[in-house]
Amino acid sequence: MRSRWRFSVIALIVAVGVVLSGSSPSLARQNLALPPLTTYPLPSSLATLPPAGDDYFTEVQPLEVGYLLWTAFPVTVAIDPPPRDPNNLWAQAAQQAVAEWSAYLPLQIVPPTATANIRLQSERPSDQNNRRVRAAETSYELFVDSNGLLRHRVRVVVRPTQAPRYVLAALRHELGHALGIWGHSPLPTDALYFAQVADPPPISQRDVNTLRRVYEQPTRLGQPMPEVASHG
Ligand SMILES: [Zn+2]
């Protein structure tokens, strides 16, 4: 167990790698001025759930922007399947993972060519680099949109070189990260368990309870960037 925990911590560090990019020059400054923390109303799909029970919210990490939750709905998801996807297995798994989480947050699949909040990919263009290749990985970027709001976008990479049910389990797990569960469950009966298990579970009540608690938390996302004094 000890070594598996270690693995999970390494995976999480990769997952929280953040790239600050955007059209606003102020975002690149060292003394970055961020919007204040704001709490949003719970999406009705979460608000109407029965009162929450057990969860693993204490494992979810707040970031410098607060919790990594979506502040506008539906959340758009683009699916980039592998070039060779026999019987559409990868694409179907991606659609199913989106459908499963759609029970809890409004998600909308958009064409691969469209701009999307979340992009599910089978591989990423930078794989030629000698960085370590992982079976699955989620990363996010912050940017300032055309209305001056601090936003994020998420990229999920799940490789097709696994048995279909593991591809689905990985997509389900990573999509949980993409929707805001920025941490791992210590129990193998949760989709956000830190390790792959032989018989992957569906989204659990604990996963959903944790997601709801995330959306009750404050974030700096979705708010206007503060005016920054110009330095000529
Ligand atoms: Zn994970």
Boltz pocket constraint, residues with backbone or C-beta under 6 A from the ligand:
constraints:
  - pocket:
      binder: B
      contacts: [[A, 11], [A, 173], [A, 174], [A, 177], [A, 183], [A, 184], [A, 192], [A, 193], [A, 194]]
      max_distance: 6.0
